[in-house]
């Protein structure tokens, strides 16, 4: 796992605008998106085409992450464009986040300049009489755009051969406002591989074998089997072999354990359905989560502190991904589900940007 610790993150307190000098391919950068609004009361999806918000990234060497805290009367739309803008012959990538409706979508295509402005109102299904607040995150990495609404993944879309250098926003109707936000650029994995290592440090630690048993159709978290994260405030990975006759459940806990804020999910080694939820997870089909025969797999967890991304893998295949901001967790708890599970050969890797702690 490669994390973006190549140079200290640069914070620039200026309005999001084109970077005057070329961004060092080994550097990261973060620029705020300042409060602003746009009115679509008369023209549905009224993008401010003359005032795009520029991304400070060089797509040849950097991926990006845009986080927006928004307020909108209708569904919130974002259009990513290249340097030719909203009406580029190369088209735009348009994302719809269903704040008023339940529709989340993404599409790519050309948009023609209007011959005459329309004053038709938007469909009522995408309009509410009260404004909706949401936190939205748009991540672009490894040619895939992922979109999160309130930390829940809602869209994953592959984009190739498209240089996203700006974005525009609008509402399906009424007013759309950006309350606050920021845009971050981080070196791509290819760029990072050729950068000097600086003072990075990786620390490895092993985990004893863990035996887990649940005698109910549900989870049983035994405090004696809790595993402490050796580097709770840094990026880390955890990998273990597991043999079980049920899905393996995991809870990410803070100092208050299940009495405080926590996340819970499962590795679908039996059911093939994996997830991670804020708080208690829901098992839609309990009978599919356990079996009469045992299976073996390699399970992995990753947390990348700079991007707040949490990921889980089964046999090195990504099965869940979500943003977990305000990370304040120090414990992993595991459970079988109406069965038995054994974790063996477990290990942590901790990633430090300024050298390993003494």
C-alpha positions in Angstrom: 0.0 0.0 0.0 1.4 3.3 -1.0 0.5 6.4 1.0 1.0 10.0 0.0 3.7 11.1 2.5 6.3 12.3 0.1 6.4 15.9 1.1 4.5 17.9 3.8 1.0 18.9 2.7 1.0 22.5 1.5 -1.9 24.6 2.7 -2.6 27.8 0.6 -5.1 30.3 2.0 -6.3 31.8 -1.3 -9.4 31.5 -3.4 -9.3 28.3 -5.5 -7.7 29.4 -8.8 -5.2 28.1 -11.3 -1.8 27.4 -9.8 0.7 29.9 -11.3 3.7 27.5 -11.0 3.7 23.8 -12.0 2.9 21.6 -9.0 5.9 19.5 -7.9 4.9 15.9 -8.9 6.1 14.7 -5.4 4.1 17.4 -3.5 0.5 17.5 -2.3 -1.5 20.7 -2.0 -4.8 21.7 -0.4 -6.8 24.8 -1.3 -10.1 26.0 0.2 -13.3 26.4 -1.7 -14.9 29.5 -0.4 -18.7 30.1 0.3 -20.7 30.8 -2.8 -24.2 30.3 -4.2 -26.0 30.0 -7.6 -29.7 30.4 -8.3 -31.6 28.0 -10.5 -35.1 29.3 -9.8 -35.7 30.4 -13.4 -33.2 28.2 -15.2 -33.0 24.6 -13.9 -29.4 23.4 -13.5 -28.1 26.9 -14.0 -24.4 26.2 -14.0 -22.3 29.4 -13.6 -20.4 28.6 -16.8 -18.4 31.8 -16.7 -17.1 31.1 -13.1 -15.8 27.6 -12.9 -13.9 26.4 -9.8 -10.4 25.4 -11.0 -8.7 22.2 -9.7 -5.1 22.9 -8.7 -3.9 19.5 -10.0 -1.9 18.3 -12.9 -3.7 15.2 -14.1 -0.5 13.7 -15.4 1.0 13.5 -11.9 -1.8 14.1 -9.4 -5.1 12.7 -8.3 -7.6 14.9 -6.6 -10.2 15.0 -3.8 -12.9 17.7 -3.5 -14.9 18.0 -0.3 -17.9 20.3 -0.2 -20.4 21.1 2.5 -23.4 22.2 0.6 -27.0 23.4 1.0 -29.5 23.0 -1.8 -33.2 23.3 -2.6 -33.0 20.5 -5.1 -30.7 17.8 -6.2 -27.1 18.9 -6.3 -25.2 18.7 -9.6 -21.4 18.9 -10.3 -19.9 19.0 -13.8 -16.2 18.2 -14.2 -14.7 19.8 -17.3 -11.3 20.0 -19.1 -9.5 23.3 -19.8 -12.0 24.2 -22.6 -14.8 24.5 -20.0 -18.4 23.5 -19.8 -19.0 23.5 -23.5 -15.8 21.7 -24.4 -15.9 19.4 -27.5 -14.5 16.7 -25.2 -17.6 16.9 -23.1 -18.1 17.0 -19.3 -18.6 14.4 -16.5 -21.8 15.3 -14.8 -22.7 14.0 -11.3 -26.2 14.2 -9.8 -26.4 13.8 -6.0 -30.0 13.1 -4.9 -30.5 15.5 -2.0 -34.2 16.1 -2.8 -34.9 13.0 -4.9 -33.3 9.6 -4.3 -31.5 9.5 -7.6 -27.7 9.4 -7.8 -26.2 9.3 -11.3 -23.2 10.1 -13.4 -22.9 10.6 -17.1 -20.3 11.8 -19.6 -21.1 13.7 -22.8 -21.0 17.0 -24.7 -23.3 19.9 -23.8 -24.2 22.4 -26.5 -24.4 26.1 -25.7 -28.1 27.1 -25.3 -29.6 28.9 -28.3 -32.3 30.5 -26.1 -32.6 30.3 -22.4 -35.4 28.2 -21.1 -37.6 29.3 -18.2 -39.3 26.0 -17.6 -39.3 24.9 -14.0 -37.7 21.6 -12.9 -39.7 18.4 -12.2 -41.3 18.5 -8.8 -39.8 15.2 -7.9 -36.4 16.9 -7.5 -37.6 19.9 -5.6 -38.2 20.4 -1.9 -39.5 23.4 0.0 -36.7 23.2 2.5 -33.0 23.3 2.0 -31.1 20.1 2.4 -27.6 20.1 3.9 -25.0 17.5 3.0 -21.3 16.8 3.0 -20.1 15.6 -0.4 -16.7 14.2 -1.3 -15.5 13.6 -4.9 -12.3 11.5 -5.1 -10.5 10.8 -8.4 -7.8 8.1 -8.2 -6.5 5.4 -10.5 -8.9 6.7 -13.3 -12.0 6.1 -11.0 -14.2 8.8 -9.7 -15.9 8.0 -6.4 -18.6 10.1 -4.8 -19.6 10.1 -1.1 -22.6 11.7 0.5 -22.3 12.1 4.2 -19.4 9.6 4.2 -21.5 6.9 2.3 -20.3 5.8 -1.1 -23.0 6.5 -3.7 -21.1 6.5 -7.1 -18.1 4.8 -8.5 -17.4 5.6 -12.2 -14.3 4.8 -14.4 -13.0 7.8 -16.4 -10.2 7.5 -18.8 -8.5 9.9 -21.3 -10.2 12.9 -19.7 -8.2 15.8 -18.1 -10.5 17.2 -15.4 -9.1 20.7 -14.6 -12.2 22.5 -13.3 -15.7 21.9 -11.9 -19.0 23.7 -11.9 -22.1 23.2 -9.7 -25.8 23.8 -9.7 -29.1 22.7 -8.3 -32.0 21.1 -10.1 -34.1 24.1 -9.0 -33.9 26.9 -6.4 -30.6 27.8 -4.8 -27.5 25.7 -4.4 -24.8 26.9 -1.9 -21.3 25.8 -1.0 -20.9 26.6 2.7 -17.3 25.5 2.8 -14.9 23.0 1.2 -11.5 22.3 -0.1 -9.7 20.7 -3.0 -6.7 18.5 -2.5 -4.1 17.2 -5.0 -2.0 14.1 -4.1 0.6 12.4 -6.3 -0.5 9.4 -8.3 0.9 6.1 -7.5 3.1 6.3 -10.6 4.5 9.7 -9.6 5.0 8.6 -6.0 7.0 5.6 -7.0 9.7 7.8 -8.6 9.9 10.3 -5.7 12.5 10.4 -3.0 11.4 8.6 0.1 12.2 11.5 2.4 11.8 10.5 6.1 9.1 7.9 5.6 9.0 4.9 7.9 7.1 1.7 8.0 6.8 -0.2 11.3 5.6 -3.8 11.4 4.0 -5.7 14.3 2.5 -9.1 14.6 -0.8 -10.1 16.2 -1.4 -13.3 18.2 -3.8 -15.9 16.9 -7.4 -15.0 17.8 -10.3 -17.5 18.3 -13.8 -16.2 17.9 -17.1 -17.9 18.6 -20.7 -16.8 18.3 -23.5 -19.1 19.5 -26.3 -16.9 18.3 -27.5 -15.7 14.9 -25.6 -12.5 15.3 -22.3 -11.1 16.6 -20.6 -11.7 19.9 -17.7 -9.4 20.5 -15.5 -10.7 23.3 -13.4 -7.9 24.9 -10.6 -10.4 25.6 -10.1 -10.7 21.8 -10.0 -6.9 21.0 -6.9 -5.9 19.0 -5.3 -2.5 19.7 -4.2 -0.5 16.7 -0.5 0.3 17.3 -0.6 3.6 15.4 -4.2 4.9 15.8 -3.5 8.4 14.4 -1.6 7.4 11.3 -2.2 5.4 8.2 -2.0 1.7 8.7 -2.9 -1.7 7.3 -3.9 -4.9 9.0 -3.8 -8.3 7.3 -4.7 -11.8 8.6 -5.6 -15.2 7.4 -9.0 -16.4 8.5 -10.7 -19.8 8.6 -14.4 -19.6 9.4 -17.9 -21.0 8.8 -19.4 -17.6 8.8 -18.8 -14.1 7.6 -16.2 -12.2 9.6 -17.5 -9.1 11.3 -15.3 -6.2 12.4 -16.0 -3.1 14.6 -13.8 0.0 14.6 -13.9 1.3 18.2 -12.7 4.3 20.1 -11.8 4.6 23.8 -15.6 4.3 24.7 -15.9 1.1 22.6 -19.5 0.4 21.7 -20.8 3.2 23.9 -19.3 5.9 21.7 -19.0 6.5 17.9 -18.0 3.4 16.1 -18.2 1.7 12.7 -19.2 -1.9 12.0 -19.1 -4.1 8.9 -18.4 -7.5 7.6 -16.1 -9.5 5.3 -18.4 -11.5 3.1 -16.3 -14.6 3.0 -19.5 -16.8 3.1 -22.3 -14.5 2.0 -20.1 -12.6 -0.6 -21.8 -9.4 0.7 -19.4 -7.0 2.4 -20.1 -3.6 3.9 -19.0 -1.0 6.5 -21.6 1.2 8.3 -21.5 4.1 10.7 -22.8 2.4 13.9 -24.5 -1.0 14.1 -24.6 -2.7 10.7 -27.7 -4.4 9.4 -27.6 -8.0 8.1 -30.3 -8.2 5.4 -30.2 -11.9 5.1 -28.8 -13.5 8.3 -29.1 -17.1 7.0 -26.6 -16.3 4.2 -24.0 -15.1 6.6 -23.1 -18.6 8.0 -22.5 -22.0 6.6 -22.1 -25.7 7.6 -18.6 -25.8 6.0 -15.5 -23.7 6.7 -13.8 -21.4 4.2 -10.4 -19.8 4.3 -9.4 -16.3 3.1 -6.9 -13.5 3.5 -8.6 -10.4 4.9 -7.1 -6.9 4.9 -7.9 -3.5 6.3 -6.4 -0.2 5.2 -6.8 3.3 6.6 -5.2 6.2 4.7 -5.1 9.2 7.1 -4.4 12.0 4.5 -7.5 11.1 2.4 -9.6 9.6 5.4 -10.3 6.6 3.2 -11.0 3.2 4.9 -10.9 0.1 2.7 -11.3 -3.7 3.3 -10.1 -6.5 1.0 -10.7 -10.2 0.7 -7.9 -12.1 -1.0 -6.4 -8.7 -2.1 -9.7 -7.7 -3.8 -11.3 -4.4 -2.7 -14.7 -5.2 -1.2 -15.6 -2.0 0.7 -14.5 1.6 0.7 -15.7 4.7 2.5 -14.5 7.9 4.0 -14.1 8.0 7.8 -13.3 11.6 8.8 -12.4 12.7 12.3 -10.6 9.4 12.9 -10.5 8.8 16.6 -10.3 5.0 16.8 -7.8 2.7 18.4 -9.3 -0.8 18.5 -10.4 -3.5 16.1 -12.9 -6.0 17.4 -13.8 -9.1 15.4 -16.7 -11.6 15.7 -18.0 -14.7 14.0 -21.7 -14.9 13.1 -23.5 -18.0 14.5 -20.2 -19.8 14.0 -16.5 -20.0 14.7 -13.6 -18.0 13.2 -9.9 -18.2 13.7 -7.6 -15.3 12.8 -3.9 -16.3 12.3 -0.7 -14.8 11.0 -2.1 -11.3 11.7 0.1 -8.3 11.3 0.0 -4.5 11.3 1.9 -2.0 9.1 2.1 1.5 10.4 3.1 4.3 8.0 4.9 7.4 9.5 5.7 10.4 7.4 8.4 11.8 9.8 10.3 8.8 10.9 9.3 6.0 13.2 8.6 6.9 16.9 11.5 6.1 19.2 
